[in-house]
């Protein structure tokens, strides 16, 4: 397949000379007949001229077509047409901003995305048939397709992501097609780092618009924490509505204000899906005004204390389990607290105590060191902590808390997938049970064990989060993800677990055999809601510096040669006609 283009298409206006040529041939004058007394009084015996006082329509002679063809060839040669193959001409890489700000209302039913489409189509039509690579700039850039003729880019351009990393998209383009000419379609002028990069074409159809947004929403025990922001230069009145219940909260946000609002939940609301809606008359973007929040599983972890522990250990355990709302004692338990050597199919907290006559606990001044990389030690503080333990006791697993060189709390994942936590503590001579670290440790333990239940770790996520899922005992090694728009994707599962990036914002469903779970994803980038940065901007990109190595062949010399041949034929035809005239 070949491409045809023009280096200076304005020279094609020379084709208007064809109109003058047609007029010359259509409207010619013939002389009037004059009567004379005798023929010898006529001083010029040749035939009368074809021009004269009378207009006369006559058929076009053959030389007219030769003259018209010569004029057309000369005009085309002046315009400089060229041809090249698709493989020889540098491709075009189009980066589409796929963030939800492209859906902002620009008035008259238009959005930033629809305003950018006419200019994009105009540039694409300049060179029909050119090879085009399509890229989407979202939170993570990706290649959409490798040809315009077989790709409906308007349908693929969904504008449903909460961020557009243009820098990462440009890096992906340069790795994929290093010789490509680049065109970026977005809603804002180039950032400072790209402002002077002239070789990158730019189409921005954005406009500075006022916008309100919910930038954070989290539900906890009986409460809903909400953050709203006013991305406008003027105060904005708004109304916050919570459903079910239709509870309304009116507010007025100052320019640029970011406000936290705490809403109390009724018992009915705690059990149901919540819809939070922010509304304002002057708001330009609707995508960031709604949040769907699903109820989380906060049911207590069932725990059982086995026999064999000391009275002091049992007393401290019962006290912290009663105070911590994350646990409830039961006969059939998810967690069993027991001394070493006792088997259990549940998670185990194995409490190592001194053996009479064989080990003696010690209290030293060695520092208490906490591992910062484990969920069990998150937020713990060892300040003013005295920890009495059996010295030189080797505990299996990863060390979470150590006293000097001695591990005193470790975690080990068993082959059956359950956890073993090993604790080396003598409670009678320690102050651990009276320090904040003790209840905080069990709070973290309850959170960790809830995540071990079948289902997702959390049902409410933000864009960019990782969905972590634990499946019950199933025969399948895959699951099905149904996105908010109804599209489906098959995801792998290994050893009863799966992890994948959060789907687009909205309610998605995960299914596998008899297992079903819902997750709610919310937009998580407040900067994307700030439309004050948006503005129109157009720039024509320049081809890459190494474009000269691409074979571009000019038609102009051939057209000039053809015009000369046509004029030579014209002269030959005129000469023959004159020779044959009487």
Steps between C-alpha positions, in 0.01 A plus 500: 500500500628854420438840646477823301560847641586859401789707626338831393131440417433875461666482157203295379318833457687521170231262370273806467686563172292216356192718535662779297597250234142375474367856470744578220379201301130543576469866413678595173407774247474465122534788252189614309480430128572801277385526137751643250468586131774265381736260660814697408387775738550255798855560618532180715382193307555257800208361703325741735625504861316305765467804725265780429192685613264202535504243782502150367476169693713229352604149603828457688782399266755233602762761592267631775523173691877494467527857629266422795699190588826695489360766735379232748837325497690825559272597793539156661878511455513842671305362801764232551309172536683203653434135568635248746405159637343459842809325627731776372314802642537573876188383689285723717457421871181651648477521881141535626447643848272235652434678831148588606569877480462462121128452572461843663208705369608785272152634420247429223511131579870480408783351706874553479522168317241585233656845448838341426365250244457739198860621521624143542303382194628796294861410573441134425342580163808692382674177407246220446621146546792592726598239757379610845575364847232577759593533869284567806647715778341388824638409839715251306555566125415229248501437126146488359556414133738518206284637219230757447327327211402201710461672838208701639698732727191700607346191658825401673548852637285453811645776725424301815832500688587719795842609367686549174874448529611670177870470588470123533298486175771692314763262636293203380468657153874557471567140600236354266543718188814714545472652147137608534360849479310562828162668551350548850124562544414628847322784686789721613807666347832315520660493847817697558718199422339467152426866424800543268500151345391615154511157337196387703168607348236610748121531495330637809131592500467555874351803672542635850179398676378504863469157654411340834622150583486228764868414542470246782228290660551224758254318719588368843325395816179703484659791313565621148799729447470722192734758348377751242696767314408814307717529187373845405601863544163592657299365797282205405180394679433126495283227645629163625241218495537157661278211388325300647339749731533799267686690770608838361786724609520850348830684486681787328865448414745788467726514192746212517362376834529133595261400780456183704146397594409217740154347456347269760352179362178341617491122566318457169764696311782299656361180348427632152675647199544877532475756223657840563407780258640855476294743290547862394349705218833628361686170517668403170598139565252243625737205513659595834176593680386152598635219718363150549608331824434135583475367856826348621527174693576609856362193673715396798777241467403185690772405750550214744749486790629146549607355831864501603558873528592667830238685699670832429507433126133399496402806702681740266353326197141512623538866595625608157249280312215651699621856437574444132179491297672300228481167693240270651574179686341185359546123501555482122757768435698666221786563744617275781734618777696207641837387637760336272442145382121509465363452144219706346342545155437870572741789518714463814648743750761281670600647836846386609539498880795400717529127566546431875854389573617553139467873415484820693356823363714811512433874487773698327557860385543396138286705259171368365517504118189479280495398134345786298398281206225282647130566549519361856741771621340797322459795738663329799732694734752334739532807728545420873451131433648233728499155340600195698577197282685170495851575366652323199166351397489443123160573352412391145381742232553869429604712796248776568617615845841435653660578833856571405610194304221277636175472295194528726223503236519323163255409221508184288269402213425126522467268200121496541495880462431575867712725722711403802597791728765417761509718813782486759370688803493464878197713598555495878810721483418701182294817458387412145135448600494854646652672197316619182700250292301205638145595380642651178675169427172308530317761292751440220466126552123517454542708182754253360283196572191661347703537182557124507130430462366410154430816303679826437716666763292817466186559296551875462802601297639797311628509143855374492456264796572130473205265551612208717264206507499173691279230353336213687585144406410494130596272216551782252822697456331807349231750583282742306501878550190689383576872476247783556439532123413129470824389331665188635856380556636160603764529773737228627496365853788308657486301821165649590619860460483770238622859472428748221476879446174662598249519211349834386298697758163355590362171631669190357421135565737204541370149432649151515286185520273558804706796626386859438630829637444869425755780518453878478772708336511880536710754309810565706679800346390844629728678250292363212195687632675837481386641164663840558811368325306425178533729198493476118837444334603390149845417368611325185772249572809465287605164359783321676855618435584182309208536258748545209583132512141422396456464123280785374484506116401815309267497200598853385784406256280242332214749469728762347628247247143399416404868450792548257398193301141627478618843376727333241204295377294818487757668274515197273121500468492874418776458240315219323179700494675797339666276239166350403319835472421611134 
